[in-house]
Amino acid sequence: MGTRRCIVIGGGIGGLTVALALRQLGFTPRVFEQAPQAEPLGAGIQLSPNATRILLHLGLGPALRSVAVVPQALESRSFRSGQQIFAMPIGDRCAEVYGAPYYLALRSDLHAALAQAVGPQGYELGSRCTGFSQDGTGVRVEFADGRTETGDLLIGADGLHSTVRTLLFGAQEPRFSGQVAFRGLIPAERVAGLALPRNTTVWWGPGRHFVHYFVAGGRILNFVAVGPCQQSSPESWSVHGSRQELLGDYAGWHPTVQAVIAAAEPVYKWALHDREPLSRWGSGRVTLLGDAAHPMLPFQAQGAAQAIEDAMVLARCLARDGAEIPRAIAAYEQLRQPRTRHLQA
């Protein structure tokens, strides 16, 4: 089993998690990421117990506990009055009920913990996949610098704009959802006077909502503001937005929301795009994982969690049917597609 060489394209959360899961089960994975260096992309991330249970199983407990925040509650508030509509305990209660904690973290902190666990021997930057071929014995992957790698299977964990997905099925046009998310990270000292609790707080108003929670051990406040938008912008996390535009969108909202926005610099603007679920994720010895297979709108905070679930299920299927890789991949897709399709919808 240890000689089974798995090529993973994409060094994000899903790609690194599947590498750890595969290695734990006796495979030899190697992750190829096109970015020339690891960059702290993204903002806050919510890790529900279905994700943290797997991450703890893979040995990331100490690393996560050092950087994450455990929210005391998920609370909902009125946009104008600030009155609490409801609150659901999380904290210790979540671990008691579901057997794993609920964490709030910086995406970059989670990524760094995964990359450290995989180690430099299993993770190569500056490697852009341009093509692949397969036969009954293995897969051959081509890279932009002219070199090739061979393995027993290929996993496309290369995100929203997946090269592996495009090579398999052609380009898939995204569909603008008509909504945009402004987001930002604020040093906690800038909002210290607001006395914000360590909760995941959602403010609800007409056609909009505003979410904030602490990450990075409480040193940073993450916020996301979602509302309608007539004109699409690029499907990217790194497009700069206007704080003044955001303040205008939330004029008349509670002073706490206004104060959080006023403390934000820089602000990013993320146009939310949707895609139809794929009827299949792969062929033969090639499959997809995470956003490459099922990109999701952020409203259930399950995008990364589902990639983490994918990683463990795929690894277990390969461990069970390692001698028949196409059969293992088919079983993985049959197990995962109903759940991801439901959550995507």
Order of alpha helices (4+ residues) and beta strands (2+ residues): beta-alpha-beta-beta-alpha-alpha-beta-beta-alpha-beta-alpha-beta-beta-beta-beta-beta-alpha-beta-beta-beta-beta-alpha-alpha-beta-beta-alpha-alpha
